[in-house]
Structures are given as C-alpha cells and as structure tokens.
Amino acid sequence: TVDPGRAALAALVRTARAEQTVGAVRLVDIAADADDTAAVAAVRSAPGEDVSAVRDGGAHVQRLRPVPEPDALTVPREILPVGGTALLTGGLGGIGREVAGYLLSALGARLLLTGRTPEAGLGGERREALEEFRELGEVAYVSVDAAEGPALEAAVADAERRWGRPLDAVFHLAGADVRDHWDALEAHALTAETADGLAAMMRPKAGGAQALEGLLAARPGTAAVLFSSVNGFFGGSSFGAYAAANAALDGYAERWAAEGRAVRSIAWSMWDRTGMNEGSPLAAAARHRGLRGIDPARGVQLLLAALARPETCLLAGPDPANAYIAPYVTGVRRRGPAGPARAAYSPPEGELEREVAAVWEDVLGVERVGRDDTFFVLGGDSLRVMRMIGRLNERFAAALPVSAVYDHPTVRALAAVLS
Ligand SMILES: NC(=O)c1ccc[n+]([C@@H]2O[C@H](COP(=O)([O-])OP(=O)(O)OC[C@H]3O[C@@H](n4cnc5c(N)ncnc54)[C@H](OP(=O)(O)O)[C@@H]3O)[C@@H](O)[C@H]2O)c1
C-alpha cells in the first residue's frame, strides 16, 4: 500500500535538484526485504535517475505517458451522476468556482462548498459567486477547515440528511495560498524552509486528504477528485513544501484507487487568470519549462478528459516536447540531467558581456560562462533569475524586469538589452 508521506519525498528530491541544494541527490525506494546486493546493482543500472524503485531485483523509473483526450466530454456516472451530490473543499476558490459552476449548470448537481472563511466574511468574488450559484441550484456553504475530520464529517452528514441521499463525490481543492512565496523565494528554498512553512502547505492538502480518508471509509461508493500540481511530480524551486504536499495528495489517490475507489488526482500547471496563480510573476518561468498556462474553459475540458480516463494520476498542462519535460516522458532516453544542451564556448565580448557573465558565474556557481550560454541551460531557476536580475539592476542602476531573461536568455542578448 502507498504511504502518502513517503510519496512526498520524491517532490523534495526533485526540488533539491532544481535548487541545486546539494551536488547530487537521488531517491531510491527499496522494499524492506530486498536483497542488498541486488538492490545496489539495480540502482547502478539506472544512472542519472533522480527517483527509482527496486522491486523483484529490478530498477523501475518514473515516466510520464502521453494519453489521448476522449472525444465525449461528460462527467462519468460513476464519478457524479446527473443530479448527484458533491462536496467541494476550497469550493469558492478560483478553480473551485469554475468547477462548481460547471457541475451546477451541466449536471444539476447539489453542492456543499467549504472553506475556512465564515460565510459572513466572504468578500467580493466569492460572495457574488455563492449568490449566483444559489440561483442556479442547491448550494450550501460551510466554514470548515479541510483537515478537521469530525467537523467535515458533521457538515457532510448534515448535507446528506437534507439531500436525502449519500455523497456521490468529493472534489478536494483546498490549498494554502502560495502568493506570499512570490516575494520571498529565498525564504522558501529547501535550505531555509521552516517546519511551520511545511505544515502550512501540508495542512489543507495532505491533512485534508487524511480527513477525507475517514469520511470516505464510511462511504465506499463516493468518488474522489483531487486537485494537485505539476510541482508534485517535477518539484519546484522555492516551492518544495507545496510540491511535497501535492505529491502526498497523489499518494492518497494511489492508495484509494488500490482499494477500489473511483479516484483521480489531477496535477495541474498554472491556470491563467484564476485562483492562487493569478498574476504570478513566475508564469514566464513555468512556460519556459514546458508548463503551459491553462485557460479556465480549457481547464474544465481537461478536468472532464481526466475524469473520463482510467488512470488515477494525471498531469494536465505539461508540453511533452519541451526539453525539460521530455526526459520524463516514456520512450525518451535520459542523457544527463533534464534540459537542452549547453552551447559551444565562445568568450564574452566587451566589458558589459564580461560583467553579465561574471554575475551569472556567481549566481549559478558555474565556471567559464560564454556569450552564447543560456541562463536556464546552466541551471537557472526562478530563484536565480530573481537574484541575477537584482544583481544586474544594482550594478548598472537599471530596472530590468524579471521577464527580460526569458525574452533574452543568453549573455550576449541580455547585455545588449542592458546597453
Ligand atoms: N490556480 C492554479 O493555477 C493551480 C495550479 C495547480 C494546482 N492548483 C491547485 O488547485 C486547487 C485550487 O486552487 P485555486 O487556484 O482555486 O486556489 P485558491 O483560489 O487560493 O482557492 C483555494 C481555496 O482553498 C481554501 N482553503 C485553504 N486552506 C484551507 C483549509 N485548510 N481548509 C479548507 N479550505 C481551505 C481557501 O478558502 P479559505 O481561505 O476560506 O479557507 C480557498 O478558497 C489548490 O489545491 C491548488 O493547489 C491550482
């Protein structure tokens, strides 16, 4: 059986790699009764892999498999029938509102929405959405923390009495706001992250899933749809705690699926103009790494596609052809770390290029940066982008936006912008 806590480790390892916290880090999952020699041999047989498992004397690695989208896009009956009942934790958040609106208008579903905010405290968009939903159908909102099992159970039992039928599905969207990370990337790198920071990310997602596990135990026919993030698979610079929480969520999905439940965990890349990523300064960095933005209408389409697929864990948004994604996609052999190859060395020309190259060498910890080197190929992540642009702005009393390096990613091009 899957241990969701351990599932979170892979996300921490990939975050450590992305942040270059340590020279080398690998996660090897070895069964307790494995033969040591066979295990070591199996691990050696998969060099360059960041995450592998040894089972029956052989090494297994994680790969993504592109799957086609089904033609007919409707919510399958076994997840939520027409007129069915659903709990949406975090249901008044940005994505929750899109999902609730769809379930109400397309399925005539009866909904129980939750969040921590008391109804009287709901402001702006959330209050308006709730009023609108109540005109569309039967919608209740209850203020309850997703990780509070007994309170959640009481709210659901109460709704079931009103509905006169059991809960058909849970859509678990509760997630801690990551917006405060944007101005504090250094503070959320793995070497600086605190136990409180980790707990804050874990509580709504993994704590919420644990509470749901209790709720679901008494409701074997209830389906579960978990809203996870691509960070859970790929890790994320300065988002290690968030990544771990999402990987744990995927772990719960695997565990419930193994018990025979209808369950999906969908790991999204950023939704455009929606919810916690609205206005994110990291959108350009994500796109560069093949994590495409998702228009809300497309998001609902992808949700329906994922529900119609038989797989438990799906990623929505990554571009399998992107150089950072491709090494994780089945059929593509990994050659060294993920990402495109480094350009042949040609020395920086002129004072400006030499200064830019020197800042890059310092920020990236790389020697002999050439004028055609690309910041991201040398291991630049969003945290290092911020540091590097900050250093250049200070040095040249300039005001380059962070996006400059995405549009002009080589030393030569960035120096030209500075000049
Ligand atoms: N937006 C994206 O691009 C994106 C991408 C990948 C994954 N996701 C995932 O999708 C889910 C929804 O995201 P979103 O963008 O809609 O976020 P959002 O707008 O911030 O909504 C999240 C909701 O969760 C609620 N919440 C937070 N902590 C809670 C807790 N402990 N118990 C109960 N409710 C809690 C919040 O309401 P209260 O403050 O009232 O509690 C809020 O309404 C999240 O799990 C997120 O990680 C989003």
The ligand as a Gaussian input file, in Angstrom:
#p B3LYP/6-31G(d) Opt

LIG

0 1
 N       -4.525000      28.042000      -9.714000
 C       -3.664000      27.244000     -10.303000
 O       -3.081000      27.611000     -11.318000
 C       -3.364000      25.872000      -9.731000
 C       -2.370000      25.104000     -10.351000
 C       -2.079000      23.847000      -9.853000
 C       -2.809000      23.338000      -8.788000
 N       -3.765000      24.113000      -8.201000
 C       -4.475000      23.551000      -7.056000
 O       -5.874000      23.649000      -7.251000
 C       -6.527000      23.910000      -6.022000
 C       -7.403000      25.146000      -6.144000
 O       -6.566000      26.246000      -6.465000
 P       -7.085000      27.727000      -6.657000
 O       -6.202000      28.374000      -7.622000
 O       -8.535000      27.700000      -6.879000
 O       -6.735000      28.327000      -5.214000
 P       -7.475000      29.460000      -4.367000
 O       -8.201000      30.394000      -5.243000
 O       -6.447000      30.004000      -3.435000
 O       -8.525000      28.614000      -3.553000
 C       -8.143000      27.719000      -2.544000
 C       -9.286000      27.621000      -1.570000
 O       -8.917000      26.716000      -0.533000
 C       -9.469000      27.191000       0.678000
 N       -8.618000      26.680000       1.762000
 C       -7.330000      26.953000       2.025000
 N       -6.920000      26.280000       3.105000
 C       -7.990000      25.562000       3.538000
 C       -8.194000      24.663000       4.596000
 N       -7.228000      24.358000       5.479000
 N       -9.412000      24.100000       4.726000
 C      -10.415000      24.410000       3.868000
 N      -10.273000      25.244000       2.837000
 C       -9.069000      25.807000       2.677000
 C       -9.441000      28.712000       0.587000
 O      -10.543000      29.287000       1.253000
 P      -10.374000      29.853000       2.759000
 O       -9.248000      30.821000       2.723000
 O      -11.709000      30.469000       3.039000
 O      -10.100000      28.659000       3.604000
 C       -9.599000      28.943000      -0.921000
 O      -10.912000      29.300000      -1.267000
 C       -5.429000      24.075000      -4.975000
 O       -5.316000      22.888000      -4.256000
 C       -4.191000      24.324000      -5.798000
 O       -3.014000      23.869000      -5.166000
 C       -4.048000      25.371000      -8.641000

